[in-house]
Amino acid sequence: MEIETNNKDNHASALPRPTIIDLGKKSRKRVKKLRKGKSGGLLAKVQEVLEQMKEAGAISASAQPVVVIVRERRRKSKYGKLWGMG
């Protein structure tokens, strides 16, 4: 998991900088649950990371844009190895 915060002072300091949380590759089912906002492992992980960052002072306690990056794993073909496709 990778976390990136952009809290640099520059000419666009009036705009809040997004916090990027990269969760890596996860199953299609878990990504769907996260998109729908259903409780599950990924949503809990995102909330946990945000709480840790707030406690550490990396992000403010007020609302701030957060970008979560999750890539879906490729589906494994049921017949891929049988037909030499896997």
C-alpha positions as CSV (number, residue, x, y, z in Angstrom):
1,M,0.0,0.0,0.0
2,E,1.3,3.4,-0.9
3,I,0.3,6.8,0.5
4,E,1.2,10.1,-1.0
5,T,0.4,13.5,0.4
6,N,1.0,16.7,-1.4
7,N,1.2,19.5,1.2
8,K,3.7,21.7,-0.6
9,D,3.3,25.5,-0.4
10,N,3.0,27.0,-3.9
11,H,0.9,29.5,-5.8
12,A,-2.2,27.2,-5.8
13,S,-2.2,26.9,-2.0
14,A,-5.8,28.0,-1.8
15,L,-6.9,24.7,-3.3
16,P,-6.8,21.6,-1.1
17,R,-4.3,19.0,-2.3
18,P,-5.6,15.5,-2.7
19,T,-4.3,12.6,-0.6
20,I,-3.7,9.5,-2.7
21,I,-4.0,6.0,-1.3
22,D,-2.8,3.2,-3.5
23,L,-4.2,-0.2,-2.3
24,G,-2.6,-2.2,-5.2
25,K,-4.3,-5.1,-7.0
26,K,-7.5,-6.5,-5.4
27,S,-10.2,-8.9,-6.5
28,R,-13.0,-7.6,-8.7
29,K,-15.6,-8.4,-6.0
30,R,-13.7,-6.3,-3.4
31,V,-13.3,-3.4,-5.8
32,K,-17.1,-3.5,-6.6
33,K,-17.9,-3.4,-2.8
34,L,-15.6,-0.4,-2.4
35,R,-17.1,1.5,-5.3
36,K,-20.6,0.9,-3.9
37,G,-19.5,2.0,-0.4
38,K,-20.4,-1.3,1.2
39,S,-18.6,-2.3,4.3
40,G,-15.8,-4.6,3.7
41,G,-12.0,-5.0,3.9
42,L,-11.1,-2.3,1.5
43,L,-13.4,0.4,2.9
44,A,-12.2,-0.4,6.4
45,K,-8.6,-0.2,5.2
46,V,-9.2,3.2,3.7
47,Q,-10.9,4.5,6.8
48,E,-8.1,3.1,9.0
49,V,-5.4,4.8,6.9
50,L,-7.2,8.1,7.0
51,E,-7.6,7.9,10.8
52,Q,-3.9,7.2,11.1
53,M,-3.0,10.1,8.9
54,K,-5.3,12.5,10.9
55,E,-3.7,11.4,14.1
56,A,-0.2,11.8,12.7
57,G,-1.1,15.3,11.4
58,A,-0.4,14.4,7.8
59,I,-3.9,15.6,6.8
60,S,-6.3,18.0,8.5
61,A,-9.3,16.8,10.4
62,S,-11.6,18.8,8.1
63,A,-12.8,17.4,4.8
64,Q,-10.2,17.1,2.1
65,P,-10.2,15.3,-1.2
66,V,-9.0,11.7,-1.1
67,V,-8.2,9.6,-4.1
68,V,-8.2,5.8,-3.7
69,I,-6.4,3.8,-6.4
70,V,-7.3,0.1,-6.7
71,R,-6.6,-2.1,-9.7
72,E,-8.7,-5.1,-10.4
73,R,-6.9,-8.4,-10.7
74,R,-7.2,-10.2,-14.0
75,R,-9.8,-12.9,-13.9
76,K,-8.3,-16.4,-14.1
77,S,-9.7,-18.3,-17.0
78,K,-11.3,-21.6,-16.1
79,Y,-10.1,-23.2,-19.3
80,G,-7.0,-21.1,-20.0
81,K,-4.3,-23.7,-19.1
82,L,-6.3,-26.5,-20.7
83,W,-6.3,-24.7,-24.1
84,G,-2.8,-23.2,-23.7
85,M,-4.2,-19.7,-23.1
86,G,-2.9,-19.1,-19.5
